[in-house]
Amino acid sequence: MPDLHIPHRALTPLAWFRRRFRVSEFWFIALAIVVGAMAGLATVGLGLAARGLQQLVFGLHGERLSLAVKLSPVELAMLPVGGLVLAGFSLLVRSRRRTFVDAVEANALHGGRMSMTDSLIIGAQNAISNGFGASVGLEAGYAQLGGAAGSVVGLALGTRRGDLRTLVGAGSGAAVAAAFGAPLAGAFYAFEIVLGAYTPAAIAPVVAASLAGALVAHLMGMPPYAIEAVNSALAVPGDHYVLYSLLGAVCAMIAIALMRTVTAVEAGTRRLGLPVWARPAVGGLLLVPMAAWSPQVLSGGHGALGSDLAITTSLSFLALILVGKSLASAITIGFGFRGGLFFASLFIGTLTGHLFAGVVAQIAGYQILPSGDAALVGMAAMAVAVIGAPLTMAMLVFETTESFLLTGAVLAASLIASTIVREGFGYSFSTWRLHLRGETIKSARDVGWVRLLTAGRMMRREVNAIAASASVAEFCRRFPLGAVSRVVLTDDGGDYAGIVAPAIVYAEGLAADATIGELARAPLSPLAPDANIVEVMETFDSVQADELAVVGPDGAVIGTLSEKFVRKRYAEELEKAQRDLFGE
């Protein structure tokens, strides 16, 4: 361990703590526990705010909105009113003028940097959306606030880039653990969704944070989500794995259709030319007839999920609820309500599992798959297909059912669903939304350093330049053999016209009055200053040049860059990323 024996009087208390957290794993774990507790508090607070608003708006008395038998016309009118309230709040905080960064994007592109102000706005928007009955859960808000807590604490203490990303993952995972009362699921959520990898250095702090988050929520009396209605005690026969794998494939197809439907609805709202502020209200109006038919399509669906797991319902009704919930979720998100598909995917998955077991029974003439087990397997497979976290969902089922026997079937269906979505769609819901914005990331794996290493940052700014129309004699006078390795050529307007090596000029033996432009290399392959290191290497491979010019927007040469230096920098960054991965 590095020497810490520096006189304490020479350091401020904050500086002393910063040094401790940077060099001591024990201190960093303690910091992660603090972040986990903060995430647990934020989860409890956001949940209380949303449920309190829901009870006020719909006159509930402790029960879940999705368990309501019927809503009055006044209560149904609260759906478009909620859209107007959300629009008013968003205009008030001017949130529509910038793009928010969630925990996945922060860790992938920004080294874990998140704004607490923006995260609080997202949490408030999520609470308003859920509180007024829109078909979204609160998990997105939970993870956002938890990740922001980790980011703010890490930035205040000056943690390294890798440690900051770990704290963001720990905070988000702790929030999920607090919501579900499932520390293992929260920890795996951090690894699979927010960190993008199982890093040995992050195991202890992430798990500690998840335990702290779940403990804080438990001590504050926050009940875990009601998905423990079925407790499977029977081993899964080997032949059932084939059927559960088929269920996973079915869930993948429905998940892809759901995500594309959300995108289509969003595109439709833009084509209609609706003002941004009016979209949630119009979406709320579209939800009214569905909610009048069955309130199960509203909110996250926590109460309805537990009810559908415990009560035998007709297959036709389950099919209608599945379609209704899917459309309600697509309309809610597509028309601008704030939230995600985490719990909606769990609910839709249970319906899919119920239906699958019922259809298989009708085909076979007898009940092959236990309906409750199929619902739990479908729940996990659908969530994996949408969210993209197989082990998270396996742990969630294990912790909520306390049945290890069903975990194998859950993993089988989840892995099938995950594979089909990756091959047929390529994204989880969170990364698909980033893709629609023009980003290319497919996970939270840290690729931000690639974007930071641009041609403009790496280039050598001293440019040896000469006009392409200059004579060979003038070139040799200005650049004696051995003085420089490359010379940039410019046209009459001062723009880039190519690169020439003095050694080639001297070796060619051209006439003294010949123009130097005849020997120019790569005149059409300059680099833009914002080209990242991967794009730079691809350009070098394409033009087969040893050195390229970096050209500004006005066409003037602002620097040069050699292939040898670029590949050296890339190797150094890869080695650094590898060290961070293993905590070296």
C-alpha positions as CSV (number, residue, x, y, z in Angstrom):
1,M,0.0,0.0,0.0
2,P,1.3,3.5,-0.8
3,D,2.8,5.5,2.0
4,L,0.2,7.4,3.9
5,H,2.5,8.8,6.5
6,I,2.0,12.5,5.6
7,P,1.6,14.9,8.5
8,H,-2.2,15.3,8.9
9,R,-1.7,19.0,9.7
10,A,-0.5,19.5,6.1
11,L,-3.8,18.3,4.7
12,T,-7.3,19.7,5.0
13,P,-9.9,17.1,6.3
14,L,-11.3,16.8,2.8
15,A,-7.9,16.2,1.2
16,W,-7.1,13.6,3.8
17,F,-10.3,11.7,3.1
18,R,-9.7,12.0,-0.7
19,R,-6.3,10.4,-0.2
20,R,-7.7,7.6,1.9
21,F,-10.4,6.7,-0.6
22,R,-8.0,6.7,-3.5
23,V,-5.4,4.4,-1.9
24,S,-7.3,2.1,0.5
25,E,-9.8,-0.5,-0.7
26,F,-11.3,-0.7,2.8
27,W,-12.0,3.0,2.8
28,F,-13.5,2.8,-0.7
29,I,-15.8,0.0,0.3
30,A,-16.9,2.1,3.3
31,L,-17.6,5.0,0.8
32,A,-19.6,2.6,-1.4
33,I,-21.7,1.6,1.7
34,V,-22.5,5.3,2.2
35,V,-23.5,5.7,-1.4
36,G,-25.7,2.6,-1.1
37,A,-27.4,4.0,2.0
38,M,-28.0,7.3,0.1
39,A,-29.5,5.4,-2.8
40,G,-31.7,3.5,-0.4
41,L,-33.0,6.7,1.1
42,A,-33.6,8.2,-2.4
43,T,-35.5,5.1,-3.4
44,V,-37.7,5.3,-0.3
45,G,-38.3,9.0,-0.8
46,L,-39.2,8.7,-4.5
47,G,-41.5,5.7,-3.8
48,L,-43.3,7.5,-1.0
49,A,-43.7,10.7,-3.2
50,A,-45.2,8.7,-6.1
51,R,-47.5,6.5,-4.1
52,G,-48.6,9.5,-2.0
53,L,-49.5,11.4,-5.2
54,Q,-51.2,8.4,-6.6
55,Q,-53.3,7.9,-3.5
56,L,-54.2,11.6,-3.5
57,V,-55.2,11.7,-7.2
58,F,-57.1,8.5,-7.2
59,G,-58.4,8.3,-3.7
60,L,-56.6,5.1,-2.9
61,H,-56.2,3.8,0.7
62,G,-53.0,1.9,0.7
63,E,-53.9,-0.4,-2.3
64,R,-52.2,-0.4,-5.7
65,L,-53.8,1.5,-8.6
66,S,-53.5,-1.5,-10.9
67,L,-55.6,-3.5,-8.5
68,A,-58.5,-1.1,-8.6
69,V,-61.7,-2.7,-9.9
70,K,-63.0,0.4,-11.7
71,L,-62.1,4.1,-12.0
72,S,-64.7,6.9,-12.0
73,P,-64.8,9.4,-14.9
74,V,-63.2,12.0,-12.6
75,E,-60.3,9.6,-11.8
76,L,-59.9,8.8,-15.5
77,A,-59.7,12.5,-16.3
78,M,-56.6,12.6,-14.1
79,L,-54.6,10.9,-16.8
80,P,-54.6,13.8,-19.3
81,V,-54.4,16.2,-16.3
82,G,-51.2,14.4,-15.2
83,G,-49.8,15.0,-18.7
84,L,-50.5,18.7,-18.4
85,V,-48.9,18.8,-14.9
86,L,-45.8,17.0,-16.3
87,A,-45.5,19.4,-19.2
88,G,-45.9,22.4,-16.9
89,F,-43.2,21.1,-14.5
90,S,-40.9,20.4,-17.4
91,L,-41.4,23.9,-18.8
92,L,-40.8,25.3,-15.4
93,V,-37.4,23.7,-15.0
94,R,-36.6,24.2,-18.7
95,S,-35.6,20.5,-18.8
96,R,-36.5,20.1,-22.5
97,R,-33.7,22.3,-23.6
98,R,-31.0,19.8,-22.8
99,T,-30.5,16.0,-23.0
100,F,-30.3,14.2,-19.7
101,V,-27.6,11.7,-19.0
102,D,-28.6,8.5,-17.3
103,A,-26.3,6.1,-15.4
104,V,-25.6,3.9,-18.5
105,E,-24.6,6.8,-20.7
106,A,-22.6,8.4,-18.0
107,N,-20.5,5.3,-17.4
108,A,-20.1,4.5,-21.1
109,L,-19.3,8.0,-22.4
110,H,-18.6,10.4,-19.6
111,G,-16.5,8.5,-17.1
112,G,-19.3,8.4,-14.5
113,R,-20.1,12.1,-14.5
114,M,-23.8,12.8,-13.7
115,S,-25.7,15.9,-12.7
116,M,-27.6,15.8,-9.4
117,T,-29.9,18.6,-10.6
118,D,-30.8,16.8,-13.8
119,S,-31.3,13.6,-11.8
120,L,-33.7,15.2,-9.4
121,I,-35.7,16.6,-12.3
122,I,-35.8,13.1,-13.8
123,G,-37.0,11.7,-10.5
124,A,-39.7,14.3,-10.1
125,Q,-40.9,13.7,-13.7
126,N,-41.0,10.0,-13.0
127,A,-42.9,10.5,-9.8
128,I,-45.5,12.8,-11.6
129,S,-45.9,10.3,-14.4
130,N,-46.4,7.3,-12.1
131,G,-48.4,9.3,-9.6
132,F,-51.0,10.3,-12.2
133,G,-51.3,6.7,-13.4
134,A,-49.2,6.7,-16.5
135,S,-48.1,3.2,-17.5
136,V,-44.5,3.4,-16.2
137,G,-42.7,2.2,-13.1
138,L,-40.3,4.1,-10.9
139,E,-37.2,1.9,-11.5
140,A,-35.7,4.4,-13.9
141,G,-35.9,7.2,-11.3
142,Y,-34.5,4.9,-8.6
143,A,-31.5,4.0,-10.7
144,Q,-31.0,7.6,-11.8
145,L,-30.9,9.0,-8.3
146,G,-28.8,6.2,-6.9
147,G,-26.3,6.6,-9.7
148,A,-26.2,10.4,-9.3
149,A,-25.5,9.9,-5.6
150,G,-22.5,7.8,-6.4
151,S,-21.3,10.3,-9.0
152,V,-21.7,13.4,-6.8
153,V,-19.9,11.8,-3.9
154,G,-17.1,10.5,-6.1
155,L,-16.6,13.8,-7.8
156,A,-16.5,15.6,-4.5
157,L,-13.8,13.3,-3.3
158,G,-11.8,13.4,-6.5
159,T,-11.9,9.7,-7.2
160,R,-10.3,8.2,-10.3
161,R,-12.3,7.6,-13.4
162,G,-12.6,3.8,-12.8
163,D,-13.6,4.4,-9.1
164,L,-16.2,7.0,-10.1
165,R,-17.8,4.6,-12.6
166,T,-17.9,1.9,-9.8
167,L,-19.6,4.3,-7.4
168,V,-22.3,5.1,-10.1
169,G,-22.9,1.4,-10.6
170,A,-23.0,0.8,-6.8
171,G,-25.5,3.6,-6.4
172,S,-27.8,2.3,-9.1
173,G,-27.5,-1.3,-8.0
174,A,-28.3,-0.3,-4.4
175,A,-31.4,1.5,-5.6
176,V,-32.7,-1.6,-7.4
177,A,-31.8,-3.7,-4.3
178,A,-33.8,-1.3,-2.1
179,A,-36.8,-1.4,-4.4
180,F,-37.0,-5.2,-4.6
181,G,-35.5,-6.1,-1.3
182,A,-33.0,-8.2,-3.4
183,P,-29.3,-7.3,-2.8
184,L,-27.9,-9.9,-5.2
185,A,-30.2,-8.7,-8.0
186,G,-29.1,-5.1,-7.3
187,A,-25.5,-6.1,-7.4
188,F,-25.8,-7.9,-10.7
189,Y,-27.9,-5.0,-12.1
190,A,-24.9,-2.8,-11.4
191,F,-22.5,-5.1,-13.2
192,E,-24.7,-6.0,-16.2
193,I,-26.4,-2.7,-16.8
194,V,-24.5,0.2,-15.3
195,L,-20.8,-1.1,-15.4
196,G,-21.1,-3.3,-18.4
197,A,-18.7,-5.9,-17.0
198,Y,-18.0,-8.1,-14.0
199,T,-14.9,-6.3,-12.6
200,P,-13.0,-7.9,-9.8
201,A,-12.2,-4.6,-8.3
202,A,-15.9,-3.6,-8.1
203,I,-17.3,-6.8,-6.6
204,A,-16.8,-5.8,-2.9
205,P,-18.0,-2.2,-3.1
206,V,-21.0,-3.0,-5.3
207,V,-22.2,-5.8,-3.2
208,A,-21.7,-3.8,0.0
209,A,-23.6,-0.9,-1.5
210,S,-26.5,-3.2,-2.5
211,L,-26.7,-4.7,1.0
212,A,-26.7,-1.2,2.5
213,G,-29.5,0.0,0.1
214,A,-31.7,-3.0,0.8
215,L,-31.1,-2.6,4.6
216,V,-32.0,1.1,4.6
217,A,-35.2,0.4,2.7
218,H,-36.1,-2.4,5.0
219,L,-35.4,-0.4,8.2
220,M,-37.6,2.5,6.8
221,G,-40.5,0.1,6.2
222,M,-40.5,0.1,2.4
223,P,-42.1,-3.1,1.3
224,P,-40.5,-5.0,-1.6
225,Y,-42.4,-5.4,-4.8
226,A,-45.1,-8.1,-4.6
227,I,-43.7,-10.8,-6.9
228,E,-43.3,-13.5,-4.3
229,A,-46.8,-14.9,-4.6
230,V,-45.6,-18.2,-6.0
231,N,-43.0,-20.3,-4.2
232,S,-42.0,-23.2,-6.4
233,A,-40.9,-26.3,-4.4
234,L,-40.7,-28.8,-7.3
235,A,-37.6,-29.6,-9.3
236,V,-37.9,-28.8,-13.0
237,P,-38.0,-32.0,-15.2
238,G,-35.4,-32.1,-17.9
239,D,-37.9,-32.1,-20.8
240,H,-39.4,-28.9,-19.4
241,Y,-36.2,-27.0,-20.2
242,V,-37.1,-27.3,-23.9
243,L,-40.5,-25.7,-23.3
244,Y,-39.0,-23.0,-21.1
245,S,-36.4,-22.2,-23.8
246,L,-39.3,-21.9,-26.3
247,L,-40.9,-19.5,-23.8
248,G,-37.8,-17.4,-23.8
249,A,-37.9,-17.2,-27.6
250,V,-41.5,-16.1,-27.5
251,C,-40.6,-13.4,-24.9
252,A,-37.8,-12.2,-27.1
253,M,-40.2,-11.7,-30.1
254,I,-42.7,-9.8,-27.9
255,A,-39.9,-7.6,-26.4
256,I,-38.6,-6.6,-29.8
257,A,-42.1,-5.8,-31.0
258,L,-42.7,-3.7,-27.8
259,M,-39.5,-1.7,-28.2
260,R,-40.2,-1.0,-31.9
261,T,-43.7,0.0,-31.0
262,V,-42.4,2.6,-28.5
263,T,-40.2,4.0,-31.3
264,A,-43.0,4.0,-33.8
265,V,-45.3,5.9,-31.4
266,E,-42.6,8.5,-30.7
267,A,-42.0,8.9,-34.5
268,G,-45.8,9.3,-35.0
269,T,-46.1,12.0,-32.4
270,R,-43.4,14.0,-34.2
271,R,-45.0,13.5,-37.6
272,L,-48.3,14.8,-36.1
273,G,-46.6,18.0,-35.3
274,L,-47.8,18.0,-31.7
275,P,-46.1,20.6,-29.5
276,V,-43.8,18.9,-27.0
277,W,-45.7,20.3,-24.0
278,A,-49.0,18.9,-25.3
279,R,-47.8,15.3,-26.0
280,P,-48.2,13.9,-22.4
281,A,-51.7,15.3,-22.2
282,V,-52.7,13.7,-25.5
283,G,-51.1,10.4,-24.4
284,G,-53.1,10.6,-21.2
285,L,-56.3,11.0,-23.2
286,L,-55.4,7.9,-25.3
287,L,-54.9,5.9,-22.0
288,V,-58.4,6.8,-20.8
289,P,-60.4,4.1,-22.7
290,M,-57.9,1.4,-21.8
291,A,-57.9,2.4,-18.2
292,A,-61.7,2.4,-18.2
293,W,-61.7,-1.1,-19.4
294,S,-59.1,-2.3,-16.9
295,P,-56.9,-0.3,-14.5
296,Q,-54.3,-3.1,-14.7
297,V,-52.8,-1.3,-17.6
298,L,-51.9,1.7,-15.5
299,S,-48.9,2.6,-13.3
300,G,-46.1,0.0,-13.0
301,G,-48.5,-2.9,-12.5
302,H,-47.1,-4.1,-9.2
303,G,-50.4,-5.0,-7.7
304,A,-51.7,-6.6,-10.9
305,L,-48.6,-8.7,-11.2
306,G,-49.0,-10.2,-7.8
307,S,-52.7,-10.8,-8.4
308,D,-52.2,-12.5,-11.7
309,L,-49.5,-14.7,-10.2
310,A,-51.9,-15.9,-7.5
311,I,-55.3,-16.0,-9.2
312,T,-56.3,-18.3,-12.1
313,T,-57.6,-16.1,-14.9
314,S,-59.0,-17.0,-18.4
315,L,-56.4,-17.0,-21.2
316,S,-58.4,-14.6,-23.3
317,F,-58.4,-12.0,-20.5
318,L,-54.7,-12.5,-19.9
319,A,-54.1,-12.0,-23.7
320,L,-56.1,-8.8,-23.6
321,I,-54.2,-7.5,-20.6
322,L,-50.9,-8.3,-22.3
323,V,-51.8,-6.3,-25.4
324,G,-53.4,-3.5,-23.4
325,K,-50.4,-3.2,-21.0
326,S,-47.9,-3.2,-24.0
327,L,-49.9,-0.5,-25.8
328,A,-50.3,1.6,-22.7
329,S,-46.6,1.4,-22.0
330,A,-45.7,2.4,-25.6
331,I,-48.2,5.3,-25.6
332,T,-47.0,6.5,-22.2
333,I,-43.3,6.6,-23.2
334,G,-43.9,7.6,-26.8
335,F,-46.0,10.6,-25.8
336,G,-43.4,11.9,-23.4
337,F,-44.2,10.6,-19.9
338,R,-41.0,9.9,-17.9
339,G,-40.1,6.3,-17.0
340,G,-38.9,3.0,-18.3
341,L,-40.0,-0.5,-19.1
342,F,-38.4,-2.3,-16.2
343,F,-41.4,-3.3,-14.2
344,A,-43.7,-3.2,-17.3
345,S,-41.5,-6.0,-18.8
346,L,-41.8,-8.0,-15.6
347,F,-45.6,-7.7,-15.7
348,I,-45.9,-8.5,-19.4
349,G,-43.5,-11.4,-18.9
350,T,-45.8,-13.0,-16.2
351,L,-48.8,-12.7,-18.6
352,T,-46.7,-14.2,-21.4
353,G,-45.7,-17.1,-19.1
354,H,-49.3,-17.7,-18.0
355,L,-50.5,-17.7,-21.6
356,F,-47.7,-20.0,-22.8
357,A,-48.4,-22.6,-20.1
358,G,-52.2,-22.4,-20.9
359,V,-51.6,-22.8,-24.7
360,V,-49.2,-25.7,-24.1
361,A,-51.8,-27.4,-21.9
362,Q,-54.5,-27.0,-24.5
363,I,-52.3,-28.5,-27.2
364,A,-51.2,-31.4,-25.0
365,G,-54.6,-32.0,-23.4
366,Y,-53.2,-31.7,-19.8
367,Q,-51.2,-29.2,-17.7
368,I,-47.5,-29.8,-18.5
369,L,-45.9,-26.6,-17.1
370,P,-47.0,-25.2,-13.7
371,S,-48.7,-21.9,-14.5
372,G,-47.0,-20.1,-11.7
373,D,-43.6,-21.3,-12.6
374,A,-44.1,-20.4,-16.2
375,A,-45.2,-17.0,-15.2
376,L,-42.0,-16.4,-13.2
377,V,-39.8,-17.8,-16.0
378,G,-41.6,-15.6,-18.5
379,M,-41.2,-12.6,-16.2
380,A,-37.5,-13.0,-16.1
381,A,-37.1,-13.8,-19.8
382,M,-39.1,-10.8,-20.9
383,A,-37.2,-8.5,-18.5
384,V,-33.9,-9.8,-19.9
385,A,-35.1,-9.3,-23.5
386,V,-36.0,-5.7,-22.7
387,I,-33.5,-4.7,-20.1
388,G,-30.6,-7.0,-21.0
389,A,-29.5,-8.6,-17.7
390,P,-29.8,-12.4,-17.4
391,L,-28.1,-12.9,-14.1
392,T,-29.9,-10.0,-12.5
393,M,-33.3,-11.5,-13.3
394,A,-32.2,-15.0,-12.3
395,M,-31.1,-13.6,-8.9
396,L,-34.4,-11.6,-8.7
397,V,-36.5,-14.7,-9.1
398,F,-34.3,-16.6,-6.7
399,E,-34.4,-14.0,-4.0
400,T,-38.2,-13.3,-4.3
401,T,-39.3,-16.9,-4.5
402,E,-36.6,-18.4,-2.3
403,S,-36.6,-21.3,-4.8
404,F,-33.2,-22.3,-6.2
405,L,-34.9,-25.1,-8.2
406,L,-36.4,-22.7,-10.7
407,T,-33.2,-20.7,-11.3
408,G,-32.0,-23.1,-14.0
409,A,-35.2,-22.8,-16.0
410,V,-35.0,-19.0,-15.6
411,L,-31.4,-18.9,-16.9
412,A,-32.2,-21.2,-19.9
413,A,-35.2,-19.0,-21.0
414,S,-33.3,-15.8,-20.2
415,L,-30.2,-16.7,-22.2
416,I,-32.3,-17.8,-25.2
417,A,-34.2,-14.5,-25.0
418,S,-31.0,-12.5,-24.7
419,T,-29.4,-14.2,-27.7
420,I,-32.4,-13.7,-30.0
421,V,-32.6,-10.0,-29.0
422,R,-28.9,-9.4,-29.6
423,E,-29.0,-11.1,-33.0
424,G,-32.3,-9.8,-34.2
425,F,-32.4,-6.4,-32.6
426,G,-28.9,-5.6,-31.2
427,Y,-29.9,-3.4,-28.3
428,S,-31.5,-3.3,-24.9
429,F,-34.2,-0.7,-24.4
430,S,-31.9,1.8,-22.7
431,T,-29.2,1.5,-25.4
432,W,-31.8,1.5,-28.2
433,R,-32.9,4.9,-27.0
434,L,-29.4,6.1,-27.2
435,H,-29.0,4.6,-30.6
436,L,-32.0,6.6,-31.8
437,R,-30.2,9.7,-30.6
438,G,-27.2,8.8,-32.8
439,E,-25.1,7.0,-30.2
440,T,-23.6,3.7,-31.1
441,I,-23.0,2.2,-27.6
442,K,-24.5,-1.2,-26.8
443,S,-23.6,-1.4,-23.1
444,A,-22.2,0.7,-20.3
445,R,-18.7,-0.5,-21.1
446,D,-16.4,2.5,-20.8
447,V,-15.7,3.8,-24.3
448,G,-15.6,7.5,-23.3
449,W,-11.8,7.5,-23.5
450,V,-12.1,6.7,-27.2
451,R,-14.0,9.9,-27.8
452,L,-11.7,11.9,-25.6
453,L,-8.7,10.8,-27.7
454,T,-9.3,12.9,-30.8
455,A,-7.0,13.9,-33.6
456,G,-7.1,17.5,-32.3
457,R,-5.9,16.4,-28.9
458,M,-3.2,14.1,-30.1
459,M,-1.8,16.1,-33.1
460,R,1.6,17.8,-33.2
461,R,0.8,21.5,-33.6
462,E,4.1,22.5,-35.2
463,V,3.4,22.3,-38.9
464,N,6.2,22.4,-41.5
465,A,4.4,23.7,-44.6
466,I,5.2,24.9,-48.1
467,A,3.2,25.8,-51.1
468,A,2.6,22.8,-53.5
469,S,3.6,25.1,-56.4
470,A,7.1,25.7,-54.9
471,S,10.0,24.4,-56.8
472,V,12.2,21.5,-55.7
473,A,15.1,23.9,-55.3
474,E,13.1,26.1,-52.9
475,F,12.0,23.0,-51.0
476,C,15.6,21.7,-50.6
477,R,16.7,25.2,-49.4
478,R,14.0,25.3,-46.7
479,F,14.1,21.7,-45.6
480,P,17.6,20.2,-45.7
481,L,17.8,16.4,-45.7
482,G,17.3,15.1,-42.1
483,A,15.9,18.3,-40.8
484,V,12.2,17.1,-40.7
485,S,10.4,13.9,-41.5
486,R,7.3,15.3,-43.2
487,V,6.3,18.5,-44.9
488,V,2.7,19.6,-45.5
489,L,1.8,21.1,-48.8
490,T,-0.8,23.8,-49.3
491,D,-2.6,25.2,-52.3
492,D,-2.7,28.9,-53.4
493,G,-5.5,29.5,-50.8
494,G,-3.6,28.0,-48.0
495,D,-5.7,24.9,-47.8
496,Y,-4.3,21.4,-47.4
497,A,-2.9,19.8,-50.6
498,G,-0.9,16.8,-49.4
499,I,2.1,15.6,-47.5
500,V,5.6,14.9,-48.9
501,A,8.7,13.3,-47.2
502,P,12.0,15.2,-47.8
503,A,13.8,11.9,-48.1
504,I,11.7,11.1,-51.2
505,V,12.3,14.5,-52.7
506,Y,16.1,14.1,-52.4
507,A,16.0,10.5,-53.7
508,E,13.9,11.2,-56.8
509,G,16.4,13.6,-58.3
510,L,13.8,15.9,-59.9
511,A,14.8,19.0,-61.8
512,A,15.4,22.0,-59.6
513,D,12.6,23.9,-61.3
514,A,10.0,21.0,-60.9
515,T,7.1,21.7,-58.6
516,I,7.1,19.9,-55.3
517,G,3.4,19.1,-55.6
518,E,4.2,16.3,-58.0
519,L,5.3,14.2,-55.1
520,A,2.4,14.9,-52.8
521,R,0.9,12.0,-50.9
522,A,-2.7,11.6,-49.6
523,P,-4.0,15.0,-50.7
524,L,-7.6,13.9,-50.2
525,S,-7.2,12.2,-46.8
526,P,-6.9,14.8,-44.0
527,L,-8.2,14.2,-40.5
528,A,-10.9,16.3,-38.8
529,P,-9.9,17.5,-35.4
530,D,-12.9,15.8,-33.7
531,A,-12.2,12.4,-35.2
532,N,-11.7,9.9,-32.4
533,I,-8.8,7.5,-32.2
534,V,-10.6,4.6,-33.7
535,E,-11.6,6.7,-36.7
536,V,-8.1,7.9,-37.0
537,M,-6.7,4.4,-37.1
538,E,-9.2,3.4,-39.7
539,T,-8.1,6.3,-41.9
540,F,-4.5,5.3,-41.6
541,D,-5.4,1.8,-42.6
542,S,-7.4,3.1,-45.6
543,V,-4.8,5.4,-47.1
544,Q,-1.7,3.5,-46.1
545,A,0.1,6.6,-45.0
546,D,2.6,7.0,-42.1
547,E,1.5,10.6,-41.3
548,L,-1.6,12.6,-41.9
549,A,-2.6,16.3,-41.6
550,V,-5.3,17.5,-39.3
551,V,-7.4,20.1,-41.1
552,G,-9.8,22.6,-39.5
553,P,-13.3,23.5,-40.7
554,D,-11.8,26.3,-42.8
555,G,-9.6,23.9,-44.7
556,A,-6.4,25.1,-43.1
557,V,-3.8,22.7,-41.7
558,I,-3.7,22.9,-37.9
559,G,-1.4,20.0,-37.1
560,T,0.0,16.6,-38.1
561,L,-0.4,13.1,-36.6
562,S,1.7,10.0,-37.2
563,E,0.4,6.4,-37.2
564,K,3.1,5.2,-34.9
565,F,2.1,7.7,-32.2
566,V,-1.6,7.0,-32.5
567,R,-1.2,3.2,-32.2
568,K,1.1,3.7,-29.2
569,R,-1.6,5.9,-27.4
570,Y,-4.3,3.4,-28.2
571,A,-2.2,0.6,-26.7
572,E,-1.5,2.6,-23.6
573,E,-5.2,3.4,-23.1
574,L,-6.1,-0.3,-23.5
575,E,-3.5,-1.3,-21.0
576,K,-4.8,1.3,-18.5
577,A,-8.4,0.1,-19.0
578,Q,-7.2,-3.5,-18.4
579,R,-5.5,-2.4,-15.1
580,D,-8.7,-0.7,-14.0
581,L,-10.7,-3.8,-14.8
582,F,-8.7,-5.9,-12.5
583,G,-8.0,-3.3,-9.9
584,E,-4.3,-3.2,-10.4
